[in-house]
């Protein structure tokens, strides 16, 4: 499943937030979209997931314009988890996860054995099976985020897009969420695209990074190519020291001062 | 909010149906002349005497049937409006549908000669027309580039409601006494005008609309998660929202044309149903229909009985009962 954008411009109002961006999401890899606030990374993600209609250009799913495909068909191939998704607190975790089967069910929404299996598998792989019968309103922020991810997993799509899945979580829960995603990518070869604020987390978990500045792609490449003194200065306007973790060959940076 | 019970949905709905049945049974025996259950049963089984038959079969039963249908209709319209706007405070009276239907009827009474206005189809048609106009206005003002913003929907709905009510009031000032008292009776919401003739077209119509609402239940469940997740799951959110709104408008205008402004029922009954069965629309819609029906039949029976022979309009009692219920909830909620 190949997701590409060609000359995509996206606008909430008249002024575009994303300008003529072209990119191809590498298959079966984790791609991280990074950039400063207002750089258009969340907007680009929404455009890729057909939540926004491009003002110009088009997004293609295996060569077909995504907006021309039946939305239920797209829903079996691509799932997006928007930022700060809020569900009715009176829903149980299992009910939320079961909604992931919506694009597969007929008019009466009768759950098949396969639906049940996918729901259980999603609860297992996110490690929240023990919370299945709890109400969402009673859960912590981290648990709720895992429940949403489980819903997206139950959707059984090859592509999974996530908008800042770790924001508002404490460090342990941030790592928990990212480890679930990494496991998913490794064990089931899913293609994952996520917007991340923390460049060190992005470098640690992503295979491919795309940096946006003012709605345009400023740089893209492997974490080693993106996490450089020059790119961090250009993208975030900061002076930083870049080091490499010798145990894992993963680059990380220590921000020193603002240069703007 | 927590689940009030862990009973299976089918059991819950059966209990609610039984509750509605008992409300209807009690309501059949209450009125200016109280009848015993034996008398009611006799009349229902075709073995009654002249007066019993007249009171039960021609006066009370049609009125109760219409009350149940209208109550179910307003309540389901409320569920639809709350679902599509993701706001539990939406109801036929807060999104402008009801006030628009009132204004439409008022215009018909002013513009069409009284003799013609007695035609059975004139007022329902005017009511539907007014409701449709105000809905289009509200949705037009609440949308940006073809997308309806749920947060704006309520604010604009309330504004349009006030505008339409003001226009209705203005028109009523120029009316003669007879028409005016008829309008006041309608505005306070009364079931006194029902007959088997009305039921013949209204019952299938109302049932079809409620079934159509039920067909949207699964989409409404997903829309409750937010526009983004709903789109991700393959729902065409804008189209669904428009379909649900159209349905709610038609249901409201038909019910308002028959029984007047009892839209508050569309706020109270879904709220009560949600506390009993939860937020899954496939259970909530039938539960809300049963709750709405039972509430309106109860309100109407109380209205007939409390200060008999003076009748209190059902709409007034719904207001009093519903209002007290909300105050009770408020008093119980801490913080």
Contacts between the chains, C-beta under 8 A, distances in Angstrom:
chain1	res1	chain2	res2	distance
A	46	B	228	7.6
A	49	B	231	7.9
A	49	B	232	6.6
A	50	B	231	7.0
A	51	B	227	7.8
A	51	B	228	5.6
A	51	B	231	5.4
A	51	B	232	7.4
A	71	B	231	7.1
A	71	B	234	4.9
A	71	B	235	7.4
A	71	B	236	5.8
A	72	B	234	3.8
A	73	B	234	7.8
A	74	B	234	6.8
A	75	B	232	6.6
A	75	B	233	5.5
A	75	B	234	3.1
A	76	B	234	7.6
A	78	B	232	7.8
A	79	B	232	5.5
A	79	B	233	8.0
A	80	B	228	6.8
A	80	B	232	4.6
A	81	B	229	7.5
A	81	B	232	7.5
A	82	B	226	6.8
A	82	B	228	3.5
A	82	B	229	6.5
A	82	B	232	7.7
A	85	B	225	6.9
A	85	B	226	5.9
A	85	B	228	6.8
A	85	B	229	5.6
A	86	B	226	6.3
A	87	B	224	7.2
A	87	B	225	5.2
A	87	B	226	7.7
A	87	B	229	7.9
A	88	B	224	5.4
A	88	B	225	8.0
A	88	B	279	5.0
A	89	B	1	6.5
A	90	B	1	4.7
A	90	B	2	7.3
A	90	B	3	7.1
A	90	B	274	7.8
A	90	B	278	5.8
A	90	B	279	5.0
A	91	B	279	6.3
A	95	B	280	7.1
A	96	B	225	7.6
A	99	B	221	6.7
A	99	B	222	5.8
A	99	B	225	6.6
A	99	B	229	8.0
A	99	B	233	6.4
A	100	B	233	7.3
A	102	B	218	7.1
A	102	B	222	5.6
A	102	B	233	4.5
A	102	B	234	6.4
A	102	B	235	7.4
A	103	B	233	5.9
A	103	B	234	4.1
A	105	B	218	7.6
A	107	B	215	7.6
A	109	B	218	4.8
A	109	B	282	7.3
A	135	B	2	6.6
A	135	B	3	7.5
A	137	B	1	7.2
A	148	B	229	7.9
A	151	B	229	7.7
A	152	B	232	7.6
A	155	B	232	7.6
A	155	B	233	6.9
